[in-house]
């Protein structure tokens, strides 16, 4: 898998070397070592560093970014990759989203299912799937988390037969298939999810990572660019 040197990271992400060093020292990313002991960053490292860039663009102070990432690392098990999370600035807070859960990075405090409106500062309730689809999503997630992967797959497919091409069901099925090692099937499910909802940012993110794993960097970059574009939208 291709790796990137510090200069390439600086050029691609427009991050100063001092910020890259600070984020490495904070444990935000853990680059490998190449010739002459130089840092080499993976594709996932670039995604994580891109998140830091977005926080910096949102005027979050560098010290707060590092402090939030340190606190976040302490809140998560070692086996969970930080790059699998969605991290963004909301007002003066760094907020983490994983699935339907949202919490403040520095304190670990969970947040209610509301988000600020960029237009007038008011609050609006986050949209949820229709009740029948939501039931399939919740039951499928529970089976997946308990390790009943085959049952979860049957349930998701049953939900798709009854509810049609629902983007969330297809996305959850794709994540499940990826965990089962069925990468080709997972890719097909992700693409079906994007056909149902082309602006599903998290799906573009996962597809980018999967394409990189499959050795298809052009498709990976295309989907990551779309993810970045969607993340910048108000």
Order of alpha helices (4+ residues) and beta strands (2+ residues): alpha-alpha-beta-beta-alpha-alpha-beta-beta-beta-beta-beta-alpha-alpha-alpha-alpha-alpha-alpha
